[in-house]
Amino acid sequence: MSTGRFSGKVVIVTGGGSGIGAAAAHRFAADGATVVVTGRSPDKLDKTVADAPAGSTVVAQRADSADEQAITHLVDEVAREHGRLDTLVNNAAIAEPGTVTELDSERWAQVMAIDVNGVFFASKAALPHLTATRGSIVNVGSVSGLGGDWGMAAYNAAKGAVVNLTNAMALDHGGDGVRVNAVHPSLTVTDMSAGIREDEDTVAKFRDRIPMGRPAEPAEVGDVIAFLASDDARFVSGAHLPVDGGLGASNGQPRM
């Protein structure tokens, strides 16, 4: 596609093999961007490419966001090959259930490595290129990082770190013309949430607390990511946009 609001732009989406990452990649591509999706699973990445809108450009390149050398090489190669980088979407994440007393140090470290270090590594590599294009970063956080929830101590801590890392980068790099924002979904229909969504009691609790009465679809989050990266949001930086069906408005209380 040669026309669209991202025509001529180059976008990297980490964790682009499924869910929110794949949906965001498809939205950027439909609007004319050249999109590079990265992640650890070649099969999932290939599916994102295969499912891309007709005539669009979506390319898969395997890299682990927790591997600084690998993600730095990928970012630099994308910018070199395409001559620019306009948007980085930090979407790669994992979730490990457990309270502080239930988690072992290995699982804690794994969540931090991907959910926090991965954002740092990719952003550090991308910022020089984004400064050249006056581009943007969109981090995928979570309502769990805004307020926390039960039994997900590592994930809550990691997504809380993403909140303040977003703030720090918006402050530090706004003068260079780089905007940094975050979206914060509630329960979303993704592979990562499959275990939660299979538990009927847990799903019922979520539905009871979300005024719109259902989980988000990945495309509903991907559309907001694209908005934040677009010129429509050209004076928006350091923003934290919940995509939660009204959960924040209800203060997490059940509907009457």
Stockholm file with secondary structure:
# STOCKHOLM 1.0

chainA/1-256         MSTGRFSGKVVIVTGGGSGIGAAAAHRFAADGATVVVTGRSPDKLDKTVADAPAGSTVVAQRADSADEQAITHLVDEVAREHGRLDTLVNNAAIAEPGTVTELDSERWAQVMAIDVNGVFFASKAALPHLTATRGSIVNVGSVSGLGGDWGMAAYNAAKGAVVNLTNAMALDHGGDGVRVNAVHPSLTVTDMSAGIREDEDTVAKFRDRIPMGRPAEPAEVGDVIAFLASDDARFVSGAHLPVDGGLGASNGQPRM
#=GR chainA/1-256 SS CCCSTTTTCEEEEETTTSHHHHHHHHHHHHTTCEEEEEESCHHHHHHHHHTSCTTCEEEEEECCTTCHHHHHHHHHHHHHHHSCCCEEEECCCCCCCBCTTTCCHHHHHHHHIIIIIHHHHHHHHHHHHHHHHTCEEEEECCHHHHTCCTTBHHHHHHHHHHHHHHHHHHHHHGGGTCEEEEEEECSBSSSTTHHHHTCHHHHHHHHHHSTTCSCBCHHHHHHHHHHHHSGGGTTCCSCEEEESTTTTTTTTCCCC
#=GC SS_cons         CCCSTTTTCEEEEETTTSHHHHHHHHHHHHTTCEEEEEESCHHHHHHHHHTSCTTCEEEEEECCTTCHHHHHHHHHHHHHHHSCCCEEEECCCCCCCBCTTTCCHHHHHHHHIIIIIHHHHHHHHHHHHHHHHTCEEEEECCHHHHTCCTTBHHHHHHHHHHHHHHHHHHHHHGGGTCEEEEEEECSBSSSTTHHHHTCHHHHHHHHHHSTTCSCBCHHHHHHHHHHHHSGGGTTCCSCEEEESTTTTTTTTCCCC
//
